[in-house]
């Protein structure tokens, strides 16, 4: 069974860069969404092991998406891992994302090594 990862990023170039880095990991299936609303549609259709989300997006931003994902999860059920990947550098932004339920926080620009390390932590085994 493949590991399913959803990349939610409004920049096509950044989405492609992340997808290329993630696809290097064996057994991974990548889906993409250009905003939070498209991500919610994807999440309602299938279960993901990891959601990589930008914070600054049109339609539905990353903070609201994190909140909605966490609200939709069943108590005691499997908790989807969420990684924020953003240009936001304020510590308060990271604290807010984590308080809403983000598990990981990376600041752009991210390197291939950053993505590899994130995947190793988020998807052990």
C-alpha positions in Angstrom: 0.0 0.0 0.0 1.6 3.3 -1.0 2.2 6.2 1.4 -0.1 9.0 0.3 1.1 12.6 0.5 -1.0 15.7 -0.4 1.0 18.8 -1.3 -1.1 22.0 -0.9 0.7 24.9 -2.4 -0.6 27.8 -4.6 2.7 28.3 -6.4 3.0 25.8 -9.3 6.8 25.9 -9.3 7.0 25.2 -5.5 4.4 22.5 -5.8 6.4 20.8 -8.6 9.7 21.2 -6.6 8.1 19.5 -3.5 6.5 16.8 -5.6 9.8 15.9 -7.3 11.6 15.7 -4.0 8.8 13.6 -2.4 8.6 11.2 -5.4 12.2 10.2 -4.8 11.1 8.3 -1.8 10.0 4.7 -2.8 6.4 3.7 -2.3 5.0 7.2 -2.3 1.9 8.5 -4.1 1.6 12.3 -4.5 -1.5 14.3 -4.9 -1.5 18.1 -5.4 -3.9 20.9 -4.5 -3.5 24.6 -5.4 -5.5 25.9 -2.4 -7.1 24.9 0.9 -10.5 24.3 -0.7 -9.1 22.0 -3.3 -7.3 20.2 -0.5 -10.5 19.7 1.5 -12.1 18.1 -1.6 -9.1 15.7 -2.0 -9.1 14.9 1.7 -12.8 14.1 1.6 -12.2 11.7 -1.2 -9.2 9.8 0.2 -7.0 9.4 3.3 -3.5 10.9 3.3 -0.6 9.9 5.5 1.0 13.4 5.3 -0.3 16.8 4.2 2.3 19.4 3.3 0.7 22.8 3.4 1.6 26.4 2.6 0.1 29.0 4.8 -0.4 31.9 2.4 -2.9 30.7 -0.3 -6.0 32.1 -1.9 -9.6 30.8 -1.3 -8.7 28.9 2.0 -5.4 29.6 3.7 -3.2 27.0 5.4 -4.2 27.9 9.0 -7.9 27.4 8.2 -7.1 24.2 6.4 -5.2 22.8 9.4 -8.1 23.7 11.7 -10.7 22.1 9.4 -8.6 18.9 9.0 -8.2 18.6 12.7 -11.9 19.3 13.4 -12.9 16.5 10.9 -10.7 13.8 12.5 -12.4 11.3 14.6 -11.4 11.2 18.3 -9.2 8.2 18.9 -8.8 7.7 15.1 -5.7 7.9 13.0 -4.2 11.5 13.1 -3.0 12.7 9.7 0.5 14.2 9.9 0.6 17.9 8.8 3.8 19.7 7.7 3.7 23.5 7.2 6.1 24.8 4.5 6.0 28.6 4.4 7.9 31.8 3.9 6.5 33.1 7.2 9.4 33.5 9.6 7.7 34.8 12.8 7.8 32.5 15.8 4.2 33.4 16.6 3.2 32.0 13.2 4.8 28.7 14.0 3.2 28.6 17.4 -0.2 29.3 15.9 0.2 26.6 13.3 1.3 24.1 15.9 -1.6 25.1 18.3 -4.0 24.3 15.4 -2.5 20.9 14.9 0.6 21.2 12.6 3.2 18.5 13.4 6.1 20.0 11.5 7.2 23.4 10.4 9.7 24.2 7.6 10.6 27.7 6.4 11.2 28.4 2.7 13.4 28.1 0.9 13.5 24.4 1.5 16.2 22.1 0.2 15.9 18.5 -1.0 17.6 17.5 2.3 15.0 19.4 4.3 12.2 17.5 2.5 14.1 14.2 3.0 14.5 14.9 6.7 10.8 15.9 7.0 9.7 12.6 5.3 12.0 10.6 7.6 10.5 12.1 10.7 6.9 12.2 9.5 6.8 8.8 7.9 9.0 6.5 9.9 9.6 3.0 8.4 
